[in-house]
């Protein structure tokens, strides 16, 4: 796992003995010159520029932290759009997302050691006093064991670690007497009841006051947990044991890891996403490095570094070998089935895998780290942020982005490993995008939809705990730090644990003898301490040569999914037929289907149905190809169903003090101006009409003329309201839901229908806002009177909106110093929303293609896409739509033509950038979801329950 010839570490050495030299490996902090010189032409960033960016990170942190303390504390999280704290039980439930909230001032605890990393020692001292005085860990509330461990227990231990460091230095924290550690121990005991299972795997949830089995606990009935949930405990629990001398915590965490290791799939050495905590059976048998598994792998390697136990390294290397053999398809990382690892389980990736390049840096495997990181960066450059999930051809699959820090983490590790100034420029891009698109007056708001730029009223604690920590460290020099960061290892939540814990209170044998390793091959450990002369020849262009081919992969090439049948070197057989290429009228395609055990049935209604019987395939490999084809067809079906739905629209508040920084998700109308065809949108001040329902002649036309009218839903048809305000001279209209508390976070977004009459007379744009979003505008009117908004298909670049106007510069150009707030903004027209990011317009479900039985659009039927792996047949019913023909109102820009060398024909793909769930495009990503199908999607990212593939 070393990156270079660190003292005491030889290439290929197994189980090295270490102390001080391994500090370098824990964080990947190596001399830049020892690994890779800066690529010519990249241009080293000046010290002044690095310092300016570091100061900008500090200002951004202050903006987020001060708003949390002013508007939210002691609540767990800040709601940055409504400028108040999120208190569990007082806001609509977001399902399992809320399991991180325990009424224990989550954000403050999660941020403690970040304050010290950012040299805010006075603020840290004040924060510790607040935690000691105010935080109660004995609340009658059910919380996630996983989230509470990494955020709260980790935050208390990280705070304790830096508190004793500061006390030892003699200037700060002289009064400190281990109070945070005492709280951590109390919390540790409150989590222990979750481990009361025969397997040793913890229940996913625990009641802080009553535990698990108590009648009032309201938990303990769960049977399943995710691999990461049970396998991401060892660092915090072992640190707690070694800080306190109480061995029970480390023992329980080790037992859970031992059980997962024993239950791995022995032939592939992979683990699934979800496991039964009582039987150890794999409930979800797909395997990857993202949601549900990610930090399990991270903790195996870091546990070896922190605890010095060779068994953790052996396990990690065994898993890593399997990952690189089956899951890694450079630059992609695609989930596979643990029993059939040559078979992909998904055609999309989730954003949590962005941590993996950083873990590969710690491992010492730099080349694939550079490749995957570059692919992710290109996706970010296309969409401004990394969507929660994106397809293998880099389209949006799940559109939200909750300000996750994993990509910043990998950027930091790659820079420390290579010294390549390219990664400083990457960090600069992240800073600019956060300021440009996520910054709002009361903090930073998560992106609800990266395509429209709309926001969620959400700022998770990990944003303060991790994002600013990694960004500051990226630009900080050693002399900028008040302590040596190399003395610590990062947890998955970026909390700091001192490496000297490896020699403290070793109550458990360093070598775990409870598990046999007879089947392991020493070749698995060849990369334990690689020689960088092998990883990086003496060629300063090496990293650049790895990145360069990937810079065009997102936008300028002809992207295509990569099948397991395509071996990494291109020597294996090519997939016989892809679902998107299938033509039912092509005899050659029908022959291929027959060979794969897939038969085609013509239905009386003109549709065709595909059915697979694996036993009828020519061979087992053909059967696997057939299964892959059926899964792709099901995925294609789900995606094409989305084309029948209009995408969300955006209401952007552009007046003081918002300046375009607040974007609300709005529903479109089936009548009036089509904002997707008027890219400039409609801009104007808002005014409430009288009568407010808009169902009769407007009595205050002078207040409405040349403005955007606000009205309440109900009592008449939407089209009638539109005609009345248009007659009064309004240039647009916003209908606000009359259902108190409704929100696009908790209800499906819909399009306003006409009244059954011809609506061609309605020429103004009409949008619909749920009650919560509408109240944000109404509250702004009450406070600022004149409120100007922009109605558009997606949020506009603020540099374009305010070109030449006097507004705070950090809103337009994040490169400018914050204190120079009122000078004229620069004319920045660099960001132009790409038309291909917008989903296609509504299509008639009954439309017939020019080729009646060409590539059909399929309607998903039984079974579940994951189920056929264990059955011998599958079936898909398909309508007569041609997936290659653009929709009648396709919004996408034309794809570039393929070069002659491309093996795949050019795609004119009409699939929307959406999830395979039936209403995702209209709902976007929920913040407070109470609908079951939304919960499944959230749970995939929270790594608690099943998601839908």
N, C-alpha and C positions, 0 to 999 in steps of 0.2 A: 504493500500500500504506500510505500515511500515514493517520493517523486524524483529524488536525486540521490547522489551518494552521501546521504546523511551519515554522520559518525555512527559506527556500530551497526550499519545496515548494509548488507551485501546483496547484490542482485540475485534473486531466486532464493534467498535465505528463508527458511521456514521457522516460524516461531521465534523471532529475534528477541533477545533480552534487552530491555531498554530502561532508561530513566530520562535524563535530560534530552538526549537526541530525539526522543519520540515526541517532544513538544512540537517539533517542526512538522510532524506528520499529522498531529491532531487537527491542525487548522490549515495545513497546506501552505504555511507561511515560509516560503523558501526564497532565497536570493533570486531575483529575476535573472541575473546573468548565469546562474547555474543551470537554468533550464532552456530558456529561449530568448534570443535577442529580439528586439523590436523589429518588425518587418519593415524593410525599406519603403519609404513612401507613406507609412502609417503616421509618422510624425509624433514624436514624444510630446505629451501634454506638458505645458510649462507648469512650474511649481505654483505660479500665481493663479493659473486657471484651476488647478487642482484645489488650491486653497479657497478660491471663490466658490467652487462647486460644493466643497465641504461646508462652507458657511451657509450656502443656500439650503443644504440638507438640514442644518441646525435651525434655520428660520422656519422651514416646513414642519419640522418636529414641534417647534414652539407653537406654531399655529394649531396643530392637531392636539397637542397635549394641553395647552392653556384652555382651549375650547372644551375639552373633556372635563377639566377641573372646574371650569366656570359654569358650564351648563348641565353637566351630567353627574359628576361625583356627588354622592357615593354610589350611584348606579353602576351596573356592570359595564355598560357601553354607552357611547354617545350616538345619538341620532342626529346626524349633521345637517339634514335638510330642515328639520323642525326645531333644532337647537334645544334638545332636551335629552334626558337620560332614558335609556331603555331599562325598565324595571320589569322583571318577569312576572306575568300575571296581570300587569296593567296595560300591556299592549297585545294586540291579536297574536295568537300563537303562530310561530314559524315552524312548528313541528320539532324535529330533532335538532335543528340549528340552535334552538333555545336551551338544549341540554348543557351547553357551555356556561350558561348563566346560573349562578348560585347565590345571588345577593351578597357577594363577597368582594365588591369593588374590583371586578376582574381586570379591567384595563389598567388600573393603577398598579396592581400586583404584577401583572405581565410586563409592565414598563420599567420596573425598578432598576434592573441592571443596565437597561438602555440609557438611563440618565447618567450613569457613571461612565459608560463607553463614550458618551457625547460630552464628557467633562462637565456635567451639570451636577457637581457634588453637593452644592447647597440645596438644590431642588431635591436631590436624592435623600438627603438627611431629613428634609421636611416630609417627603413622601413616606419614608420609613416610620416616622412618628405618627402619621395619619393612619397607616396600616395597623400599627400596634394599638392605637387608640380606638379606631372605628370599626375594623373588620371583625365580623362575627362568622365563625365557621360552623356554628351549631344550628343552622337554619333547617326547618322542616321543608326540604326541597329536594327533588330528585335531579341528580346531575350525571353527566357522562363521566365514567371513570377515566377514560382516555383523555378527554379535554381537561378535566380537573387536574389530572396528573401533569400533563405537559405545560399547562398554562399557570395553574395556581401553585401546585407543589413545586414545579420547576421555577416559577417566579420567586417564591419564598426562598428557595435554596440558592438561586442566582443572586438574589438580594443579599442573603447572608454571606455568600462567598465574597462579594465585593465590599460588604460592610466591614468584615474582619480585615480585609486587605487595607482599606482606608484607615481603620483604627490602628493598624500596625505602622502605617506611615506617619501617624502622629498628629495630623491636622484636623481631620474630621472624624465623627462617630466615636469620640472618646467615651461617650456615655453608653455606647451600645454593649449589651450583655447577652447577646444570642437570642433576643426576643423573636426574631424571624424564624430561627431554627426551632424554637419551642412551638411556634405556630405550625411549622411544617410537620413536626412530629405529631401534633394533634390531628392535623389533616391526614397524615399517613395512617393513623389508627382508624380514622373514619372511613378510609378507603378499603381497609383490610377485610371487612365483612363481604365485599364483593368476590373475594377469592374462596368463598366457602362452597366449592364444587369438588367433585371427585377427580376431575381432570386437572385442577389447578388453574384452569383458564378463568379469568374473572368475569362476573356478570357485566354487561355493558353499562349498567346504571346502578347507582347507589343513592340512598337517602342520607343526606349529611347528618340528620338527627337520629334516624331510626334504623339505618343500615339496610339490609336486604330482606330478611325473613320476618321481621317484625310486622304484625298486622297493620300497622299504620305506615309502613314503608312505601306502599304503592309501587313496588318493584319486586324483582326476584322471579318473575314468571317468564322472562325471556329465555330463549334456548340458543340463540345464535349471537355471535359477535364477529367483528372483522379481524383479520389477521394483524393488522396494524394496531387495533385497539388492545389486543392482548399481548402484542409483542413489542410495545413501545413504553415499557415501564422500567427497564433495568437501570438506565442511567440515573433517573431521579430516585428510585427506591434504593439502589446500591449507595448512592451518595448520601441519602438520609441515614442508612445504616452506618456508614463509615464516619459521618459527622457525629452521630449520637452514640455509636457503639452498640446499637440495638440491631441484631442480625436478622430479625424476622422479616423486615421489609425486603432485603436483598434475596432472602430465601424464597419468598413467594414469587418475586419477579423472575427468578431463575427457573422455578418450577414451571411457570407458564411458558417460558421460552423452550425449555426441554420438551414440553408436550407438543408444541408446534413443530419442532424439529422431528420428533418421532412420527408425526402424522404427515410429513411431506410425502409427495408422490415419489416413490422410490425409483421408478424408472426414469423420470424426468428431473428429479430433485427440485421440483417447483412446488409452491404452496398456492392454495386457492385464496379467494377474496374473503369468503365467509365460512366459519366453522361452527359446528354445534358444540357448545361449551360442556355438555355432559357426555356425549358419545365420541367426540372428536371427528365425526363425519364431516366431509366437506359439503357445505350447502350450496355454495357457488364455486364451481370448479374452473373458472377462468382465472388466469394469472397474468400479472403485469408488474410494472414498477410504479404505477400511479395510485389512485384512490383505493383505499382498502388494504393495501399491502406496503406502500412506500416506506414508512418509517421503521417497519420491521427489519428491512435490510440495513437501513441506516444505523439502527441500534446494535445490530450484531457487530458491525465493524467498529463503531465507536466504543462499545463495551470492551472490546479487546484493547483498545487504546487506553481507556480509563482504568480498567480492572486488571489488565495483563493476563487474561485467561486465554490460553491458546485455543480452547474449544470454540470460542466465539469466532476467531479468525478462520478456523477450519470450516465452520458452518457457512460463514459469509462467502468464502472462496468457492465452496461447493455450489451455493445458490448462484453466485456471480457467473460461474462457468455455464450454468444452465440458462441464465438470462442472456448471455452473449451468444449462446448456441441457438436459442429458440425465439426470444422476444426481440432482441436487437436486430433491426433491419435498417442499418444506417442510411439516413439519419433518423429513421423512425424507431419508435418503441411500441410495438403492437401486442395487445393481449392475446394469449393463446389458451388452449385447453390443457389442463395439467396432465390428462391421460393421453391426449393426442397433441403433443406440443408442436407438431408441424402444421396444425390447423389454426388459423386465426380465429379469435373469438369476437373481434370488433373490426370495424373499418374506421374507427376514430380513436383519438387519444384525449386524455383529460389533462388539465393544466398542472395537476399536482406532480406529474412526472418531471416537471421542470427542475426539481431538486436533484435529479439523478446525475446530470453532468458534474455537479459539485461533489457528489459521492464518488464518482469515478476519478475525480482529481485526488481525493484522499486515498483511493485505491492505487492510484498511479497509472491508470489507463487513460492517457490524455487524448489520444486521437479520437476515439468515439465521443469523448466529452465535448471536444471542439465541434464535431459534426452535429450532434444533437442540439447543442447550444445555439449554433448558427441557424439551424432550421427553425428553432423557437423564436430567434430574434427576427427572422424574416417574417414569421407570422405576426409578430408584434408590429413590425413596420407596416404591415398590410392593414391591421385592425386597430392600431394604437395601443392595445393591450392584448394580453394572451387570453382568448376566450376560455371559458371553463372546459369546453371540449371543442375539438376541431377535427375535420376529416383528413384522410390521407392525402387528399388533393387540396388541403389547407383552406377549406371553407368552414364557416362557423357551424358548429353542431349544437352547442349550448352557448348562448350569447352573453351570459353575464360574466362579470369579472369583479370579485369582491376584494380587490386590491391585494392579491396574494403576493407573498415575498419570495417564492421559490426561485424564480428566474433571477432576481437580484442576488440571491444566495449563490447560485452557480456562477454568476458573473464575477462575484467577489473572489471565489475560490480559483477560477480560471486566471484571473489577473494576478493573484498572489503566486500561482504556480508558474506562469509564463512571463510575467512582467510586460506583456504585450499591451501597448497603449490603446489598442483597438477596444479593449474591454472598458477602458475609461470612457471612451466615446459611447459605448453601449449604456453605461451608467448615466451618462449625461442625457441620453435619449429618454431613459426611464424618468429622470427628474423632470424633464420638460413636459412629458406626457401627463405626469401626475398633476403638475401645476396647471396645465392647459385644459385638461378634460375632467379631472376629479376634484379639483380644489373648489370649495364652496365657502361662503362666509363663516360657517361654524365648523370648519374642519375639512375633511376629505371624504367624499361620498363614493361608495362602491358603484360600479357601472352595472346598471340593470341590463343594458343591451349595447354591446360595443359597436353595433351597426348604426344605431340611432344616436348614441351618446347620452341616452337617458340614464338617470341615477336611481339608486336605492337609498332609502333613509337608513344607512348602515355604515358603521366604521368599526370593523372587528378589532379586538384587542391585539391580534397578531400584527396588524399594520404598524402599531407603535412598537411592539416588542421586537419585530424582525426587520421590517422594511428599512427603517431609518438606521438601524444598527449596521446592516450590511452596506447600505449606500454610504454612510459616513466612513466606515472602515475602508471602503473601496478607494476613497480619495484622501484618507489620512496618512500622513507619514508617521514613522515611529515616534518622532519627537512631539507629535500632536497628541499622543496618548499619555495619560497620567499613570498608566501601569502597563505591564508587558502582556499583551493579549495572547502571546504564545504559551503562557502559563495555564491556559484554560482550554477546555473543549466545549464546543457548542452542542446543546441539546437540539432536538428537532424544532423547538420553539425559540432557538437561539439564546437560551439562557446559559450562563457561564458556570461551569463546574471546574474546580482546580484539579490539575493533573496529579498533585501530591496526594490525592485521595487513594491512589493506587497502592500506597504503602501504609495506609492508615486503617487500623481496625480490620485487618483481613480475617474476618471471622469464618470465611468459607475458603476451602481449598482452591488454590489458583487454577488447578487443572480439574475440570469437571469430569469425574469418572463415571457418572450415571448413564452415559450414552456411549455406545460403541461406534467406532468409525472404521470398521473393517473393510467397508466397501469403497473407501476413498482412495483415490489415486494421487500420488505426489504431484502429478502434472497439474492438478488443480491449483497448486500453490506457486506456480512459476512466476506469478505476478505479485507476489507478496512484497518484495522490495525491488522493483525493476531498475535497471540501469538506464538513466536518461540518455546515454549515448546511443542506446538502441531505440528508445522511444523517439528521440529527436536527434537525427544526424546533425552534424555541424552545419546546419542550413537555416539561416535566420528567416527564410521564406517558408519554412515548413508549415507553420500554423496557417499562414495566409493561403498556401496552396490547398489546404484542407477545406478552408472556408469558401474559397472562390467559387467552386462549382455549385455551392448551395445558395449563392446570392440570387440566382435567377430561378430557383426551383419553385418559389411561391407564385410569382407573377408572370414570368417571361417564358417559362417552359410549358410543356403540355403535361400537367401533373396527372398521375394515375396512382391508384392504390397498388401496393406491393403484396403479392401473394406469397404464401409460405412456399409454394412450389418453385418460386424464383429464388434460387440459391444466391447467396451474397456475391459470389464471384461470377454469376451469370452462366454457370456451366450446367445447371440443372434444367429440367424440362420447363417450358413456359406453360402457363395455365391454358388449358384447351379452349375455354370459353368464359368470358366475363359476363355477368348479368346485364350490364349496361350495353353490351354489344349484341345481345341476343336478338335474332329476328325469327319469328315463328314461321315465316314463309321461306326461310333459307334451308334447303334440304341438308346442307352440310352441318348446320347447327343442330338440326333434329337428329342427325346421326351421332353427333357428339353427345347429345343428351341421352340417347339410348345407351351409349357406352358407359355413361355415368350412372345408369339406373334410373334416369328421369324420363317419365312419359308425359306426353302432352295430350290433354283431353279437350275437345271442342264442345263448349256448352251451347245450349239452345238459344241463350240470350246474346250470342255473338262473342262472348268472352271465351278465354281459354284457361285451363287449369293445369298446373304442373304438379306432378306427384313423384316423389322419389322413393324407390324401394332399393335400399342399399344392397340387398342380397341379389338383385338382378344386374348389378354393375359387373363390368368385365373383370375387374380386379379390385383389391382393397384400396389401391391408390386412386382408381377411377371413382370409387365410392366416396372417398374423401373429397375429390374434386367436385363430385355431385353435391355433397353436403355444403361445401363452400359456395357453390353456385346458388343453391337454394337460400342460404343465409343472405347472400348479396341481393338476391331478388326480393326477399322480405324487407331488407333495409331500403332498397330502392323504392319499393312500394310505399313504405312509410314516409319516405322523404318526398315522394311525388304527390302524396295526398296533401302535403303542406301547401302546394301551389294553389289550392282552392281557397286560401285564406289571405286576406290583406295583411301586410305587415303593420306594426305599430307606427304611429307618428310621434312627433316631438313638439312640445311646447317649451320654448326656451325663454326664460326671463332675462331680458337684456338691459333693464334700467338699473340705476343705482339702488342698492349696493351690490346687486347680483352680477351685472355685467356679463350675462351669458353663462354664468357658472352653475346655474340650477336648471336642469333639464327634466321635464316631467313626461312620463309615458302617456300617450293619448291614443284613443281609438279613432279610426277613420270613419268616414261616411260613404255610403254608396252613391251619393249625389254631390253636386257642387264641384268646386275646383279640385282636381286631382293633384295633390302636392308633390307626388313623385314626378310629375311632368312639368312642374314649375320649381326649379331648383332653388330659386331665390327665396321662395316661400312668401308668406304674408306677414308684414311687421306693422305693429300699431299699439297704441295705448288701449288698455282695457277699460270697459265701463259696464256696470250692472244695468240691466234694462228694467223698465217698469211696464207692465207687471213682470215680476221676476220669472214666471213660468214661460213667458213668451208666446202664450197661446192666443193672444188677441193683439189688436193694433198697439204698437209701442207708444206710450204716452210721454216719454222723454226723448224724442228723436234728436234734439239738440245735443244731448249728452252722448248719444250713440254714433252720430254721424262721423264717418271717417275713422271709426274706432272698431275694436274687436269686442263684440258684445258677449257679456257673461249672462248665463241664464240657468235656471234649474230644470232638471229632468222632470217629466211627468205631466199629466193632464191633457196632453195632445201629442200628435205625431212630431217626430224630429223635423220632417220636411216643412211642416207648418211653422215651426219656430224659425227655421231658416228663411222662409219667405217673409215673415214679419220683420225680422231684423234687417234683411236686405232692403225691404221697402223703406225702412227708417234710415238707410244710408250706411249701415255697418259694412265694414270691409271683410269681416270674418266673424265666426261665432264659436264659443266654447260652451258646451253643455256640461253642467256639473251634476253629478249624481246626487239624488235627494236621500239616498240610503246612508244614514249616519255611520261613519267609520269604514265605509267600503273603500277598497284600495285595489289597484292593479296587482298588488303583491298577494292578495288573497282571493281575487275573483278573476275569471277569464276575461280578457280584453275582447271586445266585440266591435263590429262595425254598425253604425247607425243606419237602419234601413229606411227606404222611402215610404211613401204613403199609398203605393199602388197606382199612382198617377204618373204622368210624364213629369220628370223633374229637371228637364233641360233648362227650365227658366231659372234654376238656382245656380248662380255662377260664383258665389263666394265660398271659401273653404269652411267646413264645419268639423270640429273635433270634439271628442267626448273625454272628460276627465272623471275618474271616480272621486268620491267625496274627500278622501284624504289628500289627493293631489290638488283638487280644486281649492281646498282650504288653504293650501300654501299660497296660492295667488290671492285669495280673499284676505288672508292675514297680512300679506305684503301691502295690499291696498290700504288696510286700516292703519298700517304703520308709516307708509311712505306716500300715500295718496296716488301719485302718478306712477303707474306701473306699466312698462312697455314689454311686450312679448313678441316672439317670432314663432309663427306656425310653419312647420316644415316637415319634410319626410324624414330628416335626421338632423341632429344638432349640427350647427354650423361652426366653423373655425372662428374663434373670437377675434383673431387678427383680421379676418375678412369683415366681420360684422362692424368692428370699431375702427376700421382703417382711417387714420388721420384724426382720430378723436382723442380728447384729453381724458384718459382713464389710467388707473394704476397699472404700471408696466408689468408687474408679475402676472397679470391676467393675460397679457398678450405675449410677452417674451420672457420666458422664465430665466433667460440668461442674464437679465439685468438685475442690478442690486435692488433689494427690497426697499431700502430706505429712500431710494430715489423714486418715490411713488407717483409723482404727479407730472412728470415730463411727458412729452408727446410720444406715443407708442410708435415703434418701428413698423413699416409697412411689410408685414410678413404674410405672403400669399402662398407659402410653401405647402400648406396642408390643403389638399383638395379631396373631398370625400370621393372614393372610388365608387362608380355606379354599380360595379359588380358586387358590392357589399350589400346592396338592397335586394331583398327577396322579390320574386316576380309577383305580378299582380294576380288578382283572382282569376281562376280559370273555370270554365264550365266542365263539370265532372263528366258530362256525357259527350264531350267533344270527340270526334273521330279523326284519326290521323289519315294522312294521304295513303299510307300503307296499312290497311285495316288490321292486319295481324303482324305488324312490325314489332319493334321492341315494345312490349306491352308494359303499361303501368300497372303495378300489381297492388291488390288489396290484401293486407296481411291477414292470414288465417292461422289456425293452429298448425303446428305447435309454436311455442316460444323459440326464438332464434337459437337459444342455447340448448334446447331440449333434444334436437335430432342427434346429438352426439351419442345418445344412449338408446336410440331407436333405429329401426330399419326402414322407416319411411317418413316422408314429409310432403306437405302439399301447399301450393300457393295458388290462389285464384287471381286472375289478372284481367283488367279492362283493356279495351282497345285504344291505348294511347301510345304514342311514339316517344320514348324518353329522349330521342335525339333531336326532336323538333322543338325549337323555342316556343314558349307560350305566346299567345296573341299580343300580350302587352309585356313581354319580357323586358325587365329593367337592366339586365346584366350587360356589361360591355362585352364586345366580341372577344373570344379567347384568341391569343396569337396562334398562328399556324404552326404546326409541328414541322420540325426539320426532317429531311428525308431519312435521317437515321433513326427516327422514332419508331418504336415497334407498335405503338398504339395509334389509332386514328384520332384526329382532333375531336375533342369533346365540345358539344354545344349543350352543356348540362343545364337543365331547367330546374334542378332540385334547389329548394330553398335552403338557406343556411340555418337549419333548425334541427331540433332533436327529432328522434323517431316517435316521440309521443304525440298523440292525436291533436293536442291543442297548444303545442309549445309556442308556435309563432305568435299566437294571439296573446298568450299569457306572459311571454318573456320569462325571466327567472324571478321567482317569488322571493320576497323578503320575509313575509309572515304567513307562509303557506299553510292552509289547513285542508287543502284538497289532497286526496290520497295520491293521485298521480304526480302532483308536484312534489309531494314529500319524498317519493321514490327517487326523483332526480336530485333533490337536496341531499338525501341520505347517502347517495353515492359519493358525494364530496365530503360529507361529514364522516364517512367511513363507519356508519353505524348499521345500516340495513341494506336490503337489496335495492339496486337501481335497475332500470329497464334498459336492456342493450338493444 
